[in-house]
Amino acid sequence: MKLHGYFRSGAAYRVRIALNLKGVEVEHVSHHLRKGEQRAESYLAINPQGLVPALELDDGTVLTQSLAIIGWLDETYPEPPFLPTDPVLRAKVRAFALAIACDIHPVQNLGVLKRLRRLGLDEETVLQWAADVNADGLAACEVMLRNQEGPFCFGAAPTLADVCLVPQLGNARRYGADVQRFPRLLEAEAASKALPAFAKAAPELQPDAE
Ligand SMILES: N[C@@H](CCC(=O)N[C@@H](CS)C(=O)NCC(=O)O)C(=O)O
């Protein structure tokens, strides 16, 4: 299998963590997003959205969208599961993951920031946008975990929620959001990063890191 990604991509980071948690080895193919390599004809033939990640299976099938890839991994390699068994808790884990993947990440993403620059916003305002989107979104995530036991987001083992949280906290820091306001998120992040599956997936440890 090949994972098309980029060291700094939060969505690819989610998939790297998920692959490591399942113990699945893949070949990593890097596409330099700042150089626009994701828009090369050869990559658009793999993912018409021009986004990473994409997972190319050994039979040539291509899976896109990090949460769909992670869902496929969980169905194909059931242990350890990414979702709890209780239906209400599953819904809560999914809601937390979607709060990050649908409501925070896309609004502060490279493509959106580029559009803001093209519309004439100066660099300071663009970075403030990204910091605010992260700070406001993560403030809601902190409240979502208020009554959940730790140390992970939802209990004693990592779930899809932690897989999404760790990369997003990285983005939030990169854009200058004050994450110290979120002690429960930081507790889950620390528990996650202590696991080799999360540690190995860190952007700075990837071969394409700059
Ligand atoms: N919803 C998608 C988001 C993918 C995405 O936005 N990827 C970013 C990197 S984190 C990207 O490829 N950006 C390139 C661009 O915007 O041109 C997923 O979860 O896979």
The ligand as an SDF file (V2000), in Angstrom:
LIG
                    3D

 20 19  0  0  0  0  0  0  0  0999 V2000
  -11.1770   16.4610    4.3790 N   0  0  0  0  0  0  0  0  0  0  0  0
   -9.9170   16.0640    3.8190 C   0  0  0  0  0  0  0  0  0  0  0  0
   -8.9520   17.2010    3.9360 C   0  0  0  0  0  0  0  0  0  0  0  0
   -7.7110   16.9770    3.1320 C   0  0  0  0  0  0  0  0  0  0  0  0
   -6.8850   18.2480    3.0900 C   0  0  0  0  0  0  0  0  0  0  0  0
   -7.4160   19.3370    3.2670 O   0  0  0  0  0  0  0  0  0  0  0  0
   -5.5830   18.0900    2.8570 N   0  0  0  0  0  0  0  0  0  0  0  0
   -4.7220   19.2490    2.8050 C   0  0  0  0  0  0  0  0  0  0  0  0
   -3.5170   19.0450    3.7020 C   0  0  0  0  0  0  0  0  0  0  0  0
   -3.9840   18.8500    5.3980 S   0  0  0  0  0  0  0  0  0  0  0  0
   -4.2380   19.4700    1.3890 C   0  0  0  0  0  0  0  0  0  0  0  0
   -3.9470   18.5210    0.6910 O   0  0  0  0  0  0  0  0  0  0  0  0
   -4.1560   20.7420    0.9810 N   0  0  0  0  0  0  0  0  0  0  0  0
   -3.6590   21.0960   -0.3270 C   0  0  0  0  0  0  0  0  0  0  0  0
   -4.3330   22.2920   -0.8950 C   0  0  0  0  0  0  0  0  0  0  0  0
   -5.2110   22.8610   -0.2510 O   0  0  0  0  0  0  0  0  0  0  0  0
   -3.9670   22.6440   -2.0150 O   0  0  0  0  0  0  0  0  0  0  0  0
   -9.3930   14.8290    4.5750 C   0  0  0  0  0  0  0  0  0  0  0  0
   -9.7380   14.6650    5.7410 O   0  0  0  0  0  0  0  0  0  0  0  0
   -8.6710   14.0170    3.9800 O   0  0  0  0  0  0  0  0  0  0  0  0
  1  2  1  0
  2  3  1  0
  2 18  1  0
  3  4  1  0
  4  5  1  0
  5  6  2  0
  5  7  1  0
  7  8  1  0
  8  9  1  0
  8 11  1  0
  9 10  1  0
 11 12  2  0
 11 13  1  0
 13 14  1  0
 14 15  1  0
 15 16  2  0
 15 17  1  0
 18 19  2  0
 18 20  1  0
M  END
$$$$
